[in-house]
Amino acid sequence: MVRIYELRQKEIINIRDGTRFGFVADLEIDKKNGEIKNMIVPGPARVFGVFGRDTEFCIPWESVKQIGDDIILVDVDPEECTEEL
């Protein structure tokens, strides 16, 4: 069993192209049945990291292939999981 705190300490890496998305910031959970729907990862920072972020990655839980000690391996198309803020 993995706790939410432990998920936030793991880096997400895409096995399709080796993209490093970053660390889990939040989870989307279905309130009716308690299932995790998506992992939310902040996108790259804007100008020098001072002005916030334009995008975030919304990675479906079904895309998770393996959870290791310090990484989460996913199989997603980066363009499909990118959302504008």
N, C-alpha and C positions, 0 to 999 in steps of 0.2 A: 504494500500500500504506500502511496506517495501523498504527502500533504501539499497543500497549495503553496506554503512557504518554501518547500523543497523544489517545487516546479519553478518558482521565481528565481532560484539560484542556478538554473540550468540554461545553457545557451542552445538556441534552436539552429540546426544546420540542415539544409536541403540536400538530400542524397542525389537529386537529379543533376545539379550543377555545382554543388559545393558551396552555395551561397550561405553566408552566416547572417541570419536575420537579427540576432540579438537575444535578449532575455525576455521571458514572459513578464508582461506588466499586469495583465488582467485576464480573467476568464469570463466567457459568456456561458451561463448555465440556464437550462430549461427549468423553470420553476415548477412545472407540473410533475415532471418525473425525476428531477435532480441530475440529469445528464449534462456533461460538459459538451457544449456545441462548438465553441471556438476558443482559441488562444489568441490574445491580443498582444502584439509586439510593436513598440514605437518604431517608426521609420527613421531614416537618417535625419540628423539635425540640419537646420538651415545655417546660414552664414555664421561660421565660427561657433556654432552651437548656442548662440546667444538668443536668437529669435524664435525658438521653439521648433516645431516640426510641421511639415505639410501633409505627411502620410503616416499610415500605420498598416501593419500587416495583420490580417484576420485569417488565421490558419485553422481550417476545420480539424476537429478532433479525430475524424476518420483518417486524416492524412498522417497521423503519428504512426511511425513504423517501429520505433524502439525508444525506450527511456533508459538512459544509462546513468552512471554516477554523476556526471557533470554535463552531459549533453542530451538533447532530444533530437532524434533523427526523424525528419518528415519528408514526404514526397509530394511536392506541390509545384504548380506553375507560378513563379513569383508575380507575374502580371495579373493573374486571376485573384490573388489574395491581397493585392494592394488596394487600399481605400484612401481616398482623399479626405482630409479633415476640413 
